[in-house]
Amino acid sequence: MDRGKPGSKIHAVSDRNGLPLTVLVSAANVNDSTMLEDVLDNLRAIRQPLGRPRRWPGKLHGDKGYDYRFCREVVRRRGMIARIARKGIESSTHLGQHRYVIERCLEWVSRFRRLARRYDRKASHFTGFLRLACALICYRRAARLNLLTSNNP
């Protein structure tokens, strides 16, 4: 967190494959831990295969920016297991394989030129383009895996 930094920060939750489940935008000088509850409130239950009830994610992986007691309690109240790196105890590479997933998700988002650098003055416009980019990412993944319904046999 840099108190004097202008700009915006993208807070995201992704699934195990890196597909974005929810995204929020905040000022760049806002600490990550203060936005955790808003991000989790924005999260919806994940759709399961046909006939099964929707489920909440089982675990939440986070970096050292979320290593606060109230963050762990927020995650626990939602019935998830908090896998958050601890400051001064665990090395920064401890959650590396899990951290890669969200870094890849944010990299996919930053490939959209409009989101790589913020040109919009209003946060609502930037958030709209951010959600559109996430929808395109999910659509492209579904098309690549042939999950879309089509008339071709």
Secondary structure, DSSP 8 states (H G I E B T S, - for coil): --TT--SEEEEEEE-TTS-EEEEEEEETTS-HHHHHHHHHHH---B--STTS--B--SEEEE-GGG-SHHHHHHHHHTT-EEEE--TTTS-TTTTHHHHHHHHHHHHHHHTSHHHHTT--SSHHHHHHHHHHHHHHHHHHHHHHTT-S--S--
